[in-house]
């Protein structure tokens, strides 16, 4: 699952992916008037505790949190990978599959 160690790292990720995605748009009632449900989940669910949970933490809900967050923004060995729902605004083909294992996020 994605892990952002500080606000700067999170803002960098948003610049690379979120702000270039169709999912990130104006939403009345959001803190800054725009956003994405995927990003909101990473802020609302306790990613820090889920990432650092003991292997025997079953029943705490942390395993579910980690599972859900990993489905949305997987974590590579050294960095957060592209959001699985990333849909670039410039993309012509609107049929991008949610889970394309062949796509490593390195461009088109």
Secondary structure, 3 states (H helix, E strand, C coil): CCCCCCHHHHHHHHHHCHHHECCCEECCCCCCCEECHHHHHHHHCCHHHHHCCCCCCCCCCHHHHHHHHHHHCCECCCCECCCCCCCECCCCCCCCCCCCCCCCCCCC
